[in-house]
Amino acid sequence: MSDIPITTIIDKHLQAWIDKGLNALPGKTEPEMANPREPVDNEGWQKWYPINSTVTDSEIEDLENQLNYGLPASYKAFLKHKHFYELYISEAHFSGQEIRKWRRHLVDMAFDGYPREFLIDEGYIPFADWSDWGLLCFDTNNKNIDNEYPVVLWDHERWDHFEPFSENFKSLLLKLDKESGNNGS
């Protein structure tokens, strides 16, 4: 496995989003994530910027208790690195990491998104969207050291099929980063 830190991959792709001018959303953003010199534009959009995460170990532990599963150490590092609204790496879309709302988004994804009996109740923790047709999930049925679960791809039209996708979260980010270099995303 490469020695590239996951934080380097995250920062690179967040910066690419900003460089392309795609870091804007309709309505107001969280004040800490907005530049006060860039107010909401005439069409109602406001730019957002990634900021250092305020996520604590205690908050992650609360999330793990709510999910009833431990999270991978590498994913905890991801949560504790940056707050952002959207992060695209290849076909993966990580969203809902904004300050004060990150945990609610992950809980909603697990319990209020696609029917929970297909995912969380079967040991699959969704954490990112895949293109417009699926989810990336941690497969808690295959535990490893530090809860570094394999990542599987779930197609919402094939609810009972989980395609192995990567060895763990870090290898996922490395794979997606490599793919993004090949497809320009």
Secondary structure, 3 states (H helix, E strand, C coil): CCCCCHHHHHHHHHHHHHHCCCCEEECCCCHHHCCCCCCCCCCCEEECCCEECCCCHHHHHHHHHHHCCCCCHHHHHHHCCEECCEEEECCEEEECCCCCCHHHHHHHHHHCCCCCCCCHHHCEEEEEEECCCEEEEEECCCCCHHHCCCEEEEECCCCCCEEEEECCHHHHHHHHHHHHHHHCC
